[in-house]
Amino acid sequence: MGRPKRNVFAAAEETSTPPPSLTPTQAIARVIKAEGNCLYSCSLPDQKLLLVELLSRFRNTIWIKRGGYV
């Protein structure tokens, strides 16, 4: 049985704004390219590239566009 939509929307609302401060293991990255299957190439502030995945509970609910920040 799937998750109720209200739980997905509540999680999306909670994660839609950046936190007031980041821990040393967190970073805000810019989306460079959609690789497919909810995988995205992102660039960190130091220009290091990495591959990130959108959680399955956010698929078909949240869309990430090229040039956006995650």
C-alpha positions, 0 to 999 in steps of 0.5 A, spaced: 500 500 500 502 506 498 503 512 502 498 517 503 499 523 499 498 528 505 505 525 508 509 526 501 506 533 501 508 534 508 515 531 507 516 535 501 514 542 504 519 540 510 524 540 505 523 545 500 527 551 504 534 550 505 536 549 513 538 555 517 545 552 517 549 546 514 553 541 517 560 539 515 557 533 511 552 537 508 552 542 501 547 545 497 549 543 489 546 546 483 543 541 478 547 540 471 544 535 468 538 530 468 541 523 467 535 519 467 531 514 472 531 520 477 539 521 477 542 528 477 549 530 475 550 536 480 556 541 482 558 543 488 560 550 490 568 547 489 566 545 482 566 538 484 561 533 480 557 528 483 551 524 482 545 524 486 538 520 486 531 523 488 528 519 493 522 514 491 517 518 495 518 524 491 518 521 484 512 524 480 511 529 486 517 534 485 520 536 479 527 538 479 529 542 473 536 544 470 540 549 473 536 549 480 539 547 487 538 541 491 
